[in-house]
Amino acid sequence: MPQVLIGEKEAASYIGLSVKTMQARRMNHLPPVFVKMGRSVRYRLEDLDAFVAAHVVDPSRAA
C-alpha cells in the first residue's frame, strides 16, 4: 500500500494544531515525526494517527 504524504497545513488541520505549533515541535525535535524532501516537509497519515493515539486521555484514569 502506498504511503500517503500530506503537507504541513493539511497535517496541522488533520490533528488540530496550528502550523506554528507544528513548526515549533519540529524545531524542538518533538513528535509527530515528519519526512523531509529537499525543502519540503511532509507527514505520513499513519504517523499523525499514532501521534493523536498517544495523546488520548481516559478521564476515568486521569490523575
PDB file of N, CA, C and O in Angstrom:
ATOM      1  N   MET A   1       0.851  -1.179   0.000  1.00  0.00           N
ATOM      2  CA  MET A   1       0.000   0.000   0.000  1.00  0.00           C
ATOM      3  C   MET A   1       0.898   1.244   0.000  1.00  0.00           C
ATOM      4  O   MET A   1       1.815   1.332   0.816  1.00  0.00           O
ATOM      5  N   PRO A   2       0.654   2.196  -0.890  1.00  0.00           N
ATOM      6  CA  PRO A   2       1.495   3.397  -0.925  1.00  0.00           C
ATOM      7  C   PRO A   2       1.252   4.277   0.300  1.00  0.00           C
ATOM      8  O   PRO A   2       0.141   4.355   0.826  1.00  0.00           O
ATOM      9  N   GLN A   3       2.312   4.926   0.730  1.00  0.00           N
ATOM     10  CA  GLN A   3       2.197   5.828   1.871  1.00  0.00           C
ATOM     11  C   GLN A   3       1.579   7.147   1.408  1.00  0.00           C
ATOM     12  O   GLN A   3       1.926   7.672   0.350  1.00  0.00           O
ATOM     13  N   VAL A   4       0.670   7.665   2.207  1.00  0.00           N
ATOM     14  CA  VAL A   4       0.047   8.947   1.905  1.00  0.00           C
ATOM     15  C   VAL A   4       0.826  10.026   2.642  1.00  0.00           C
ATOM     16  O   VAL A   4       0.969   9.979   3.863  1.00  0.00           O
ATOM     17  N   LEU A   5       1.328  10.997   1.887  1.00  0.00           N
ATOM     18  CA  LEU A   5       2.050  12.125   2.469  1.00  0.00           C
ATOM     19  C   LEU A   5       1.228  13.384   2.277  1.00  0.00           C
ATOM     20  O   LEU A   5       0.705  13.641   1.193  1.00  0.00           O
ATOM     21  N   ILE A   6       1.118  14.171   3.348  1.00  0.00           N
ATOM     22  CA  ILE A   6       0.390  15.438   3.246  1.00  0.00           C
ATOM     23  C   ILE A   6       1.290  16.571   3.713  1.00  0.00           C
ATOM     24  O   ILE A   6       2.254  16.352   4.447  1.00  0.00           O
ATOM     25  N   GLY A   7       0.967  17.774   3.284  1.00  0.00           N
ATOM     26  CA  GLY A   7       1.756  18.949   3.624  1.00  0.00           C
ATOM     27  C   GLY A   7       1.522  19.430   5.047  1.00  0.00           C
ATOM     28  O   GLY A   7       0.686  18.903   5.781  1.00  0.00           O
ATOM     29  N   GLU A   8       2.282  20.438   5.403  1.00  0.00           N
ATOM     30  CA  GLU A   8       2.260  20.972   6.764  1.00  0.00           C
ATOM     31  C   GLU A   8       0.889  21.534   7.158  1.00  0.00           C
ATOM     32  O   GLU A   8       0.397  21.253   8.251  1.00  0.00           O
ATOM     33  N   LYS A   9       0.279  22.316   6.287  1.00  0.00           N
ATOM     34  CA  LYS A   9      -1.036  22.898   6.600  1.00  0.00           C
ATOM     35  C   LYS A   9      -2.086  21.811   6.792  1.00  0.00           C
ATOM     36  O   LYS A   9      -2.876  21.848   7.735  1.00  0.00           O
ATOM     37  N   GLU A  10      -2.078  20.853   5.888  1.00  0.00           N
ATOM     38  CA  GLU A  10      -3.042  19.760   5.973  1.00  0.00           C
ATOM     39  C   GLU A  10      -2.819  18.927   7.230  1.00  0.00           C
ATOM     40  O   GLU A  10      -3.775  18.514   7.887  1.00  0.00           O
ATOM     41  N   ALA A  11      -1.553  18.683   7.561  1.00  0.00           N
ATOM     42  CA  ALA A  11      -1.229  17.902   8.760  1.00  0.00           C
ATOM     43  C   ALA A  11      -1.682  18.632  10.021  1.00  0.00           C
ATOM     44  O   ALA A  11      -2.249  18.021  10.927  1.00  0.00           O
ATOM     45  N   ALA A  12      -1.433  19.925  10.076  1.00  0.00           N
ATOM     46  CA  ALA A  12      -1.844  20.716  11.238  1.00  0.00           C
ATOM     47  C   ALA A  12      -3.361  20.664  11.405  1.00  0.00           C
ATOM     48  O   ALA A  12      -3.865  20.471  12.512  1.00  0.00           O
ATOM     49  N   SER A  13      -4.069  20.833  10.321  1.00  0.00           N
ATOM     50  CA  SER A  13      -5.526  20.776  10.361  1.00  0.00           C
ATOM     51  C   SER A  13      -6.011  19.380  10.747  1.00  0.00           C
ATOM     52  O   SER A  13      -6.974  19.250  11.504  1.00  0.00           O
ATOM     53  N   TYR A  14      -5.370  18.355  10.247  1.00  0.00           N
ATOM     54  CA  TYR A  14      -5.746  16.959  10.496  1.00  0.00           C
ATOM     55  C   TYR A  14      -5.693  16.617  11.978  1.00  0.00           C
ATOM     56  O   TYR A  14      -6.552  15.893  12.479  1.00  0.00           O
ATOM     57  N   ILE A  15      -4.679  17.139  12.692  1.00  0.00           N
ATOM     58  CA  ILE A  15      -4.553  16.797  14.115  1.00  0.00           C
ATOM     59  C   ILE A  15      -4.974  17.936  15.043  1.00  0.00           C
ATOM     60  O   ILE A  15      -4.890  17.800  16.263  1.00  0.00           O
ATOM     61  N   GLY A  16      -5.421  19.049  14.479  1.00  0.00           N
ATOM     62  CA  GLY A  16      -5.969  20.118  15.302  1.00  0.00           C
ATOM     63  C   GLY A  16      -4.947  21.028  15.951  1.00  0.00           C
ATOM     64  O   GLY A  16      -5.219  21.614  16.999  1.00  0.00           O
ATOM     65  N   LEU A  17      -3.769  21.157  15.344  1.00  0.00           N
ATOM     66  CA  LEU A  17      -2.754  22.082  15.843  1.00  0.00           C
ATOM     67  C   LEU A  17      -2.533  23.178  14.812  1.00  0.00           C
ATOM     68  O   LEU A  17      -2.893  23.025  13.645  1.00  0.00           O
ATOM     69  N   SER A  18      -1.945  24.273  15.246  1.00  0.00           N
ATOM     70  CA  SER A  18      -1.616  25.333  14.298  1.00  0.00           C
ATOM     71  C   SER A  18      -0.338  24.980  13.549  1.00  0.00           C
ATOM     72  O   SER A  18       0.453  24.154  14.003  1.00  0.00           O
ATOM     73  N   VAL A  19      -0.147  25.608  12.410  1.00  0.00           N
ATOM     74  CA  VAL A  19       1.079  25.410  11.636  1.00  0.00           C
ATOM     75  C   VAL A  19       2.279  25.847  12.467  1.00  0.00           C
ATOM     76  O   VAL A  19       3.318  25.187  12.444  1.00  0.00           O
ATOM     77  N   LYS A  20       2.151  26.944  13.194  1.00  0.00           N
ATOM     78  CA  LYS A  20       3.253  27.433  14.040  1.00  0.00           C
ATOM     79  C   LYS A  20       3.619  26.409  15.110  1.00  0.00           C
ATOM     80  O   LYS A  20       4.798  26.210  15.401  1.00  0.00           O
ATOM     81  N   THR A  21       2.627  25.765  15.691  1.00  0.00           N
ATOM     82  CA  THR A  21       2.897  24.735  16.696  1.00  0.00           C
ATOM     83  C   THR A  21       3.612  23.552  16.059  1.00  0.00           C
ATOM     84  O   THR A  21       4.547  23.001  16.640  1.00  0.00           O
ATOM     85  N   MET A  22       3.177  23.162  14.875  1.00  0.00           N
ATOM     86  CA  MET A  22       3.848  22.069  14.161  1.00  0.00           C
ATOM     87  C   MET A  22       5.306  22.426  13.894  1.00  0.00           C
ATOM     88  O   MET A  22       6.195  21.593  14.073  1.00  0.00           O
ATOM     89  N   GLN A  23       5.551  23.655  13.470  1.00  0.00           N
ATOM     90  CA  GLN A  23       6.918  24.105  13.190  1.00  0.00           C
ATOM     91  C   GLN A  23       7.757  24.114  14.461  1.00  0.00           C
ATOM     92  O   GLN A  23       8.908  23.676  14.453  1.00  0.00           O
ATOM     93  N   ALA A  24       7.184  24.610  15.550  1.00  0.00           N
ATOM     94  CA  ALA A  24       7.917  24.667  16.819  1.00  0.00           C
ATOM     95  C   ALA A  24       8.258  23.262  17.307  1.00  0.00           C
ATOM     96  O   ALA A  24       9.372  23.020  17.772  1.00  0.00           O
ATOM     97  N   ARG A  25       7.316  22.345  17.205  1.00  0.00           N
ATOM     98  CA  ARG A  25       7.569  20.966  17.630  1.00  0.00           C
ATOM     99  C   ARG A  25       8.681  20.346  16.786  1.00  0.00           C
ATOM    100  O   ARG A  25       9.544  19.637  17.303  1.00  0.00           O
ATOM    101  N   ARG A  26       8.650  20.618  15.498  1.00  0.00           N
ATOM    102  CA  ARG A  26       9.679  20.079  14.602  1.00  0.00           C
ATOM    103  C   ARG A  26      11.056  20.632  14.962  1.00  0.00           C
ATOM    104  O   ARG A  26      12.032  19.883  15.009  1.00  0.00           O
ATOM    105  N   MET A  27      11.139  21.924  15.213  1.00  0.00           N
ATOM    106  CA  MET A  27      12.418  22.554  15.549  1.00  0.00           C
ATOM    107  C   MET A  27      12.965  22.067  16.893  1.00  0.00           C
ATOM    108  O   MET A  27      14.174  22.083  17.121  1.00  0.00           O
ATOM    109  N   ASN A  28      12.061  21.633  17.780  1.00  0.00           N
ATOM    110  CA  ASN A  28      12.464  21.130  19.097  1.00  0.00           C
ATOM    111  C   ASN A  28      12.558  19.606  19.133  1.00  0.00           C
ATOM    112  O   ASN A  28      12.644  19.005  20.204  1.00  0.00           O
ATOM    113  N   HIS A  29      12.540  18.990  17.952  1.00  0.00           N
ATOM    114  CA  HIS A  29      12.688  17.533  17.823  1.00  0.00           C
ATOM    115  C   HIS A  29      11.611  16.771  18.595  1.00  0.00           C
ATOM    116  O   HIS A  29      11.892  15.753  19.228  1.00  0.00           O
ATOM    117  N   LEU A  30      10.388  17.269  18.536  1.00  0.00           N
ATOM    118  CA  LEU A  30       9.251  16.621  19.186  1.00  0.00           C
ATOM    119  C   LEU A  30       8.343  15.994  18.132  1.00  0.00           C
ATOM    120  O   LEU A  30       8.313  16.444  16.987  1.00  0.00           O
ATOM    121  N   PRO A  31       7.607  14.960  18.516  1.00  0.00           N
ATOM    122  CA  PRO A  31       6.676  14.353  17.562  1.00  0.00           C
ATOM    123  C   PRO A  31       5.587  15.351  17.162  1.00  0.00           C
ATOM    124  O   PRO A  31       5.369  16.332  17.874  1.00  0.00           O
ATOM    125  N   PRO A  32       4.924  15.131  16.078  1.00  0.00           N
ATOM    126  CA  PRO A  32       4.960  13.943  15.236  1.00  0.00           C
ATOM    127  C   PRO A  32       6.172  13.939  14.306  1.00  0.00           C
ATOM    128  O   PRO A  32       6.707  14.989  13.948  1.00  0.00           O
ATOM    129  N   VAL A  33       6.585  12.743  13.928  1.00  0.00           N
ATOM    130  CA  VAL A  33       7.710  12.620  13.005  1.00  0.00           C
ATOM    131  C   VAL A  33       7.288  13.130  11.634  1.00  0.00           C
ATOM    132  O   VAL A  33       6.100  13.186  11.319  1.00  0.00           O
ATOM    133  N   PHE A  34       8.264  13.496  10.833  1.00  0.00           N
ATOM    134  CA  PHE A  34       7.979  14.065   9.517  1.00  0.00           C
ATOM    135  C   PHE A  34       8.966  13.549   8.490  1.00  0.00           C
ATOM    136  O   PHE A  34       9.981  12.941   8.830  1.00  0.00           O
ATOM    137  N   VAL A  35       8.656  13.798   7.240  1.00  0.00           N
ATOM    138  CA  VAL A  35       9.510  13.410   6.119  1.00  0.00           C
ATOM    139  C   VAL A  35      10.014  14.698   5.485  1.00  0.00           C
ATOM    140  O   VAL A  35       9.227  15.583   5.151  1.00  0.00           O
ATOM    141  N   LYS A  36      11.316  14.797   5.323  1.00  0.00           N
ATOM    142  CA  LYS A  36      11.925  15.986   4.718  1.00  0.00           C
ATOM    143  C   LYS A  36      12.419  15.606   3.330  1.00  0.00           C
ATOM    144  O   LYS A  36      13.260  14.718   3.186  1.00  0.00           O
ATOM    145  N   MET A  37      11.901  16.274   2.314  1.00  0.00           N
ATOM    146  CA  MET A  37      12.318  16.045   0.930  1.00  0.00           C
ATOM    147  C   MET A  37      12.747  17.393   0.354  1.00  0.00           C
ATOM    148  O   MET A  37      11.914  18.215  -0.026  1.00  0.00           O
ATOM    149  N   GLY A  38      14.054  17.600   0.299  1.00  0.00           N
ATOM    150  CA  GLY A  38      14.543  18.914  -0.107  1.00  0.00           C
ATOM    151  C   GLY A  38      14.132  19.930   0.940  1.00  0.00           C
ATOM    152  O   GLY A  38      14.442  19.772   2.121  1.00  0.00           O
ATOM    153  N   ARG A  39      13.438  20.969   0.511  1.00  0.00           N
ATOM    154  CA  ARG A  39      12.940  21.967   1.463  1.00  0.00           C
ATOM    155  C   ARG A  39      11.516  21.677   1.912  1.00  0.00           C
ATOM    156  O   ARG A  39      10.978  22.378   2.768  1.00  0.00           O
ATOM    157  N   SER A  40      10.913  20.658   1.345  1.00  0.00           N
ATOM    158  CA  SER A  40       9.526  20.324   1.664  1.00  0.00           C
ATOM    159  C   SER A  40       9.438  19.441   2.901  1.00  0.00           C
ATOM    160  O   SER A  40      10.251  18.539   3.107  1.00  0.00           O
ATOM    161  N   VAL A  41       8.442  19.722   3.704  1.00  0.00           N
ATOM    162  CA  VAL A  41       8.145  18.904   4.878  1.00  0.00           C
ATOM    163  C   VAL A  41       6.810  18.223   4.623  1.00  0.00           C
ATOM    164  O   VAL A  41       5.828  18.869   4.258  1.00  0.00           O
ATOM    165  N   ARG A  42       6.788  16.933   4.817  1.00  0.00           N
ATOM    166  CA  ARG A  42       5.577  16.144   4.621  1.00  0.00           C
ATOM    167  C   ARG A  42       5.359  15.257   5.840  1.00  0.00           C
ATOM    168  O   ARG A  42       6.293  14.941   6.577  1.00  0.00           O
ATOM    169  N   TYR A  43       4.111  14.866   6.030  1.00  0.00           N
ATOM    170  CA  TYR A  43       3.743  13.997   7.145  1.00  0.00           C
ATOM    171  C   TYR A  43       2.989  12.791   6.602  1.00  0.00           C
ATOM    172  O   TYR A  43       2.166  12.917   5.695  1.00  0.00           O
ATOM    173  N   ARG A  44       3.278  11.615   7.170  1.00  0.00           N
ATOM    174  CA  ARG A  44       2.537  10.406   6.816  1.00  0.00           C
ATOM    175  C   ARG A  44       1.294  10.334   7.698  1.00  0.00           C
ATOM    176  O   ARG A  44       1.357  10.600   8.898  1.00  0.00           O
ATOM    177  N   LEU A  45       0.176   9.974   7.097  1.00  0.00           N
ATOM    178  CA  LEU A  45      -1.073   9.890   7.854  1.00  0.00           C
ATOM    179  C   LEU A  45      -0.963   8.925   9.024  1.00  0.00           C
ATOM    180  O   LEU A  45      -1.490   9.199  10.102  1.00  0.00           O
ATOM    181  N   GLU A  46      -0.287   7.798   8.827  1.00  0.00           N
ATOM    182  CA  GLU A  46      -0.180   6.828   9.923  1.00  0.00           C
ATOM    183  C   GLU A  46       0.622   7.393  11.093  1.00  0.00           C
ATOM    184  O   GLU A  46       0.351   7.048  12.243  1.00  0.00           O
ATOM    185  N   ASP A  47       1.605   8.257  10.822  1.00  0.00           N
ATOM    186  CA  ASP A  47       2.367   8.889  11.904  1.00  0.00           C
ATOM    187  C   ASP A  47       1.506   9.900  12.660  1.00  0.00           C
ATOM    188  O   ASP A  47       1.602  10.014  13.882  1.00  0.00           O
ATOM    189  N   LEU A  48       0.669  10.629  11.933  1.00  0.00           N
ATOM    190  CA  LEU A  48      -0.229  11.585  12.588  1.00  0.00           C
ATOM    191  C   LEU A  48      -1.267  10.852  13.435  1.00  0.00           C
ATOM    192  O   LEU A  48      -1.583  11.281  14.545  1.00  0.00           O
ATOM    193  N   ASP A  49      -1.791   9.755  12.913  1.00  0.00           N
ATOM    194  CA  ASP A  49      -2.750   8.951  13.685  1.00  0.00           C
ATOM    195  C   ASP A  49      -2.101   8.406  14.956  1.00  0.00           C
ATOM    196  O   ASP A  49      -2.726   8.395  16.016  1.00  0.00           O
ATOM    197  N   ALA A  50      -0.857   7.956  14.854  1.00  0.00           N
ATOM    198  CA  ALA A  50      -0.134   7.438  16.024  1.00  0.00           C
ATOM    199  C   ALA A  50       0.107   8.547  17.040  1.00  0.00           C
ATOM    200  O   ALA A  50       0.010   8.316  18.245  1.00  0.00           O
ATOM    201  N   PHE A  51       0.419   9.746  16.564  1.00  0.00           N
ATOM    202  CA  PHE A  51       0.630  10.893  17.445  1.00  0.00           C
ATOM    203  C   PHE A  51      -0.641  11.198  18.236  1.00  0.00           C
ATOM    204  O   PHE A  51      -0.591  11.395  19.450  1.00  0.00           O
ATOM    205  N   VAL A  52      -1.765  11.234  17.549  1.00  0.00           N
ATOM    206  CA  VAL A  52      -3.042  11.503  18.223  1.00  0.00           C
ATOM    207  C   VAL A  52      -3.363  10.378  19.208  1.00  0.00           C
ATOM    208  O   VAL A  52      -3.778  10.648  20.335  1.00  0.00           O
ATOM    209  N   ALA A  53      -3.179   9.141  18.805  1.00  0.00           N
ATOM    210  CA  ALA A  53      -3.472   7.996  19.680  1.00  0.00           C
ATOM    211  C   ALA A  53      -2.626   8.032  20.948  1.00  0.00           C
ATOM    212  O   ALA A  53      -3.086   7.622  22.014  1.00  0.00           O
ATOM    213  N   ALA A  54      -1.408   8.515  20.839  1.00  0.00           N
ATOM    214  CA  ALA A  54      -0.514   8.581  22.003  1.00  0.00           C
ATOM    215  C   ALA A  54      -0.938   9.659  22.995  1.00  0.00           C
ATOM    216  O   ALA A  54      -0.465   9.675  24.132  1.00  0.00           O
ATOM    217  N   HIS A  55      -1.824  10.558  22.575  1.00  0.00           N
ATOM    218  CA  HIS A  55      -2.242  11.655  23.442  1.00  0.00           C
ATOM    219  C   HIS A  55      -3.691  11.535  23.910  1.00  0.00           C
ATOM    220  O   HIS A  55      -4.267  12.496  24.421  1.00  0.00           O
ATOM    221  N   VAL A  56      -4.269  10.361  23.735  1.00  0.00           N
ATOM    222  CA  VAL A  56      -5.632  10.122  24.206  1.00  0.00           C
ATOM    223  C   VAL A  56      -5.599   9.969  25.721  1.00  0.00           C
ATOM    224  O   VAL A  56      -4.764   9.249  26.268  1.00  0.00           O
ATOM    225  N   VAL A  57      -6.516  10.655  26.384  1.00  0.00           N
ATOM    226  CA  VAL A  57      -6.608  10.589  27.845  1.00  0.00           C
ATOM    227  C   VAL A  57      -7.949   9.970  28.215  1.00  0.00           C
ATOM    228  O   VAL A  57      -9.001  10.418  27.757  1.00  0.00           O
ATOM    229  N   ASP A  58      -7.900   8.946  29.042  1.00  0.00           N
ATOM    230  CA  ASP A  58      -9.109   8.323  29.567  1.00  0.00           C
ATOM    231  C   ASP A  58      -9.465   9.074  30.846  1.00  0.00           C
ATOM    232  O   ASP A  58      -8.741   8.969  31.836  1.00  0.00           O
ATOM    233  N   PRO A  59     -10.569   9.833  30.847  1.00  0.00           N
ATOM    234  CA  PRO A  59     -10.899  10.646  32.020  1.00  0.00           C
ATOM    235  C   PRO A  59     -11.112   9.837  33.295  1.00  0.00           C
ATOM    236  O   PRO A  59     -10.933  10.361  34.395  1.00  0.00           O
ATOM    237  N   SER A  60     -11.488   8.581  33.163  1.00  0.00           N
ATOM    238  CA  SER A  60     -11.689   7.762  34.360  1.00  0.00           C
ATOM    239  C   SER A  60     -10.358   7.348  34.985  1.00  0.00           C
ATOM    240  O   SER A  60     -10.324   6.899  36.131  1.00  0.00           O
ATOM    241  N   ARG A  61      -9.264   7.497  34.238  1.00  0.00           N
ATOM    242  CA  ARG A  61      -7.955   7.101  34.751  1.00  0.00           C
ATOM    243  C   ARG A  61      -7.048   8.302  34.980  1.00  0.00           C
ATOM    244  O   ARG A  61      -5.935   8.147  35.483  1.00  0.00           O
ATOM    245  N   ALA A  62      -7.505   9.490  34.620  1.00  0.00           N
ATOM    246  CA  ALA A  62      -6.668  10.688  34.774  1.00  0.00           C
ATOM    247  C   ALA A  62      -6.479  11.009  36.250  1.00  0.00           C
ATOM    248  O   ALA A  62      -7.381  10.816  37.065  1.00  0.00           O
ATOM    249  N   ALA A  63      -5.303  11.497  36.572  1.00  0.00           N
ATOM    250  CA  ALA A  63      -4.998  11.825  37.971  1.00  0.00           C
ATOM    251  C   ALA A  63      -5.514  13.193  38.335  1.00  0.00           C
ATOM    252  O   ALA A  63      -5.347  13.634  39.472  1.00  0.00           O
TER     253      ALA A  63
END
